[in-house]
Amino acid sequence: MKITELQEPVLNFTTFSAGETVKYSSGYIDIDTSENRLHADSYDKLFDTALYALKIPTEKILSVVLALPYGWHDGNSEAVANRLSSDHRIQTKDTELDYTVCVQTERQGILALVNMAFGWQSGANEDILKNSILHDCGGMTTEHVQIINRRDTDFSDSDENLGQWRIARRLKEYLTERYHVRNVSEFDCLKYIENKEYHSQQTDSIDLTEFLHKENQALATDIVAAGRHHIRKYDETRRKYLTGGKAKDLFPYMSRLVKGLIISKDPLFDNAFGALKTAMNLTKNGAIPVGLDIGNQNTKAAALVNGTVQYVSFTSAISNRTTGRVYA
């Protein structure tokens, strides 16, 4: 995959706090501005909300590359692309946005490697593309990707239940069984994980440092074991990389298990930036290139608008038990 050399764009990060209700033909999405928390029950709504969050001018043609998990891409990518490739109207109390959208899909992990291998201005890092392994650890899944001579191999794969939601589920069980905490959701547990502490008006604060140490260690061990199971010549491959929303938490543990493991510079945005760089290479006729990575925990989006890369991340608030599986 080749990315055309571009003039280095300006990077502009936007914190998404819309402060309004976004209207769709099938209902509404409510945004809690206190925590930038998004409540949505469909993949399509998340897709449109990401476009809204990017603040792209109305009446534009958008060329979108959408990142999908390995385990779901092959059987569903064409149907998703066809469904989302249409005219989109997004309404708020203050504005109405109309876009003509063309969607192509690519695998998560592959797009992360695109971002790592291709700069905004410089050429390709051939060392990454020649022979590398990548673990992309997110909210629900971990992608194991092997690249040899610019192509992913048949050994690349995805594992569900190897992500942050696994720890959230186990924390919910831990709080219930040990401290008799009731009425706590898995989404609430994500906040407790981030703060490394459980607190409520009814109980004293509970330090979660030791619990998270054990869970992160166990998750790191399982991810490395899964990588060795899926990928041929895992230990013989010299270049191994770690990315994804869970990467920073897991790196201290995985680096003890995998010699020479390298953590990405942009672990949260690797797939979105890789999707944008791919879209930039594919875009024609004045369309605006967009890269989207819609996850179970966070949605990341990026677009090149008038020479500026506008990018955003917001909480998706999706899990199997709260709204149904996001990719259904």
N, C-alpha and C positions, 0 to 999 in steps of 0.2 A: 504494500500500500504506500503510495507516494503522496506527500503533502507539499503543495507548491510553496516555494519560499515567498514570504510576505514581508511587507514593512512591519516592523514591530508595533503592535497596537498598544493603546493605553488600556490598562486594566482598571475596571471600576466595579468594586464590590458593593452590593446593595443589601442591607438588612431588610427582609420582607416583613413589613408591618402595615398591611393594607388598611386596617381600621374600617373595613366595610364588608358588606355581604356581596358575594359574587353570584350572579344569577345565571342559571342555565335552563334550558327547556325542561329538563327532568327534575329541577329542584334548585336548592341553594347550597352554598358552602359557607359556613360561618368561620370567621377568623378571630381568634382570641388575641387581641393586640398585646396583652400583658406578657405573653410568652411566645408570640408568633406561632401559635398552635393551630394547625389546620385539621378540621374534621371532614373527612370525605369518605364516600363509600363506593367509589368507582375509579378505575384507572383513567378513564376519559376525563373526569373532573380534575384529577391531579395534572393531567397533560395540559388542559386549558388554564389551570391556575398558574402553572409554571410559565406559560406564555404571558399571562397577565403580570406576573411578578417581574418579568424581565423588562417591562416598560417599553416595549417596542411600539413605535408609532403605528396608528391604525391604517387600514387599507394597504397592507403590504403582503407580498408573496414571501412565504417562509419555507426554506429548504431545511428540514429537520432530520437529524440523525439521532435515533433513539436507541439507548443502550438496553439490552435485554439479557437476563441470565442465560448461561449456557444450557442449563437443563430445560429451558422453556423456549429457547430461540427457534430451534429447527422446525418444530411442529406448529408454531403459532405466529412466526414473524410476518408472513405474508398477510395473514388475516388482520393482524394489528395494524400493519402499514396501510392496508386498503381502507380499514374502518376510520383511521385518523386522518387520512389524506382527503380533505374536504374543505369546504368553507366553514370557518369557525366564527361565531359571534359571542363575545363576552361582554356582559353588561354589569355595571356597578351603579351606585346612586348618582355618580358624577359623570360617567363617561360610557361610551359604547365603542368596543373595539371589533374590527372586522379583519380577518386574515384568510388568505387562501394558502392552505398548508399542504405540502408534499412531504411524505414521511418515508424514510428508509431506516432499516434497523441493522444493528451490528451487535456482536456479543460483548457483554461486560468483560473486563480483563483484557481482551484484544484492544479495546479503545483506550484502556489505561496505559497499555504499552505504547500505543500511538502517541499519547501525550508525553510519555517519558522519552521516547525515541526522537520525536520531532519537536524542535523549538518553534517559537512563534516566528523567528527570523532565520535561524541557522538551519543547516541540513540535518540529515539523519545520523543518529548514533548507531552505526552498523553493529557494534558489539552487542547491543540489546537485541537487535533483530536477527543476529546470526544464530544464537543458541542461548535461550533464557527460559527460566521458569518464573511464573508470577502467582502469588496467592493474593486474591482480592477478597478481603474479609469485610462483610457488610452487616446489615441488620439481621437478615434472615438466612443468607447463603454465603458460602465461600466458593469462589471460582478458582480452579487450578488450571493455569494456562501454560502450555509449552510451545515456544516459538523456535523453529529451526528454519533458517534461510528464508525469513520473512513470512513464513506460513505457520499457522497453528497445526498441531498434530492431532491425530485421532485419539490421543490419550488425554487431551484437555477435557475437563468435565466440571460439574458443579455439585456441591453437597448442600442440601438443606439442613436446617437445624444446627449449622455451625456459624453462629453470628451472635450479635448482641441480644436478640430476642430470647435466645436460649438461656442466657444469664438472667434476663428479666423474669422469665418463667420460674427459674429455680429460686430467685430471690423472693418471689411471691410465695412459693411453697415454704421457703425457709422462715419468712416472717409469720406465716400462718401456723406452722407446726411448732416453732420454738417460742414465739412471743405471742401467739394467739391473736395476731393482727387480722382484722376482718375488713372486707370492702376495699381492698387495695387492688388496683388494676395493673396489668403488665406495663401499660404506658406510664403510670405513676412510678413503677419500679425503674424505668429508664432514667427518671429524674433523680431517684435515690442513688442509682449507680453513678451518675454524673457527679453528684455531691458527696458520694462515699459515706452517706449517712441517711438513716431513716428518722423522720421526726413527724410528730403530729401533736394535736392539742390534748389527746387522751393519754399519751405515753411519753416516757422520757426518750431522748434521742438514743439511737442505736448506731454504734460505729460499725461500718460495713467493710473496713479495710481488710481484715483477715478473710472474710467471706469472699470478697472480690479477688484477692490474691489467689486463693485456691481455685476459684472458678476460671479466672483468666489463664492460670497455669494448665488446668484441665482442657480448656478450649484450645489453647496453643498446641498442646500435645496431640489432640484429636485432629487438628488441621494438618499438622505435619505428617501424621500417620496416614491421613486420607490422601495427601499429596504423593506420598511414597507408594500408596496403593494404586493410584490412577496413572501416574506418569512414569514412563520407562526411563531408566538410567537417571533417576532423580538425584541420587547422591553423587553421581559422576558429573552432573551439570554444574559448572562453576558459578554462573551468574543466576542468583535467585533474588527476587524482589518481593516486597510486601506493600500492599496498598489497601484502600478501602476505609470506611468510616471507623472501623475497629482497629486499624493498623497501629495507631500510637499506643493503645492499651496493650496490644499483644506483642509488640516488638521486643520488649525486654525479656519476654519468655521464649518467643520463637527464635531469637538470636542465639540463645543458649543451645538450641536443638539443631539449628541449621547454620553451618559454618559459612561466614561471609555474607549473611543475609543483609540486604540493603533496603531501607525503608524509603518510599518515594517522597519527593519534596511536596507533592500536592495530593496526599492520600484521599482526602474527602472529594476533591474535584477531578481526579484523574480521568474517570470515565466521561464526565461532562465535557471537560476540556478536549479529550481525545475525540469525542463525538463532534464537537465544534470544529476542530481541525480537519476532520474528515469531511464535514459539511462544507467547509471553506474550499476544499479541493473539488467538490462535486457541484457546487452552486454555479448556476448560469443565469443569464438574462436579468441581472439586477436583483435577484432574490436575496433575502437576508438569511445567512446561515445560522442555524441554531443547533445546539447540542443538549440533549436531555438525558438525565439518569434518574429515573423515578424509582425510589426504593421504599422498602417497608418501614424504614425509620426516618430517612431524610430524602428529600427530593433536591437534586442539584441541576441547575440550568445555566447555560451560557449562550450569548449571541454576539455577533459582530455587527455593530450599528455605527455607521459613519466613522469607521476606523477605531472604534472603542469596543473592547471586549467587556460587555456587561454580564456579570454573573451573580448568582443568588443561590442561597440554600435555605430551605425551610423544613420544619418537621412535618412528616407525612402522617404520623399518628395512625399507622395501619399495622395490624397484626392479624394472624389467622383467627384469633378469638374475639376481636373487637368488631371487625367489619366484613369478615369473609376474606378469603385469599385475594390479594390485590390483583393477581394475574388471571383470575378466573374469568 
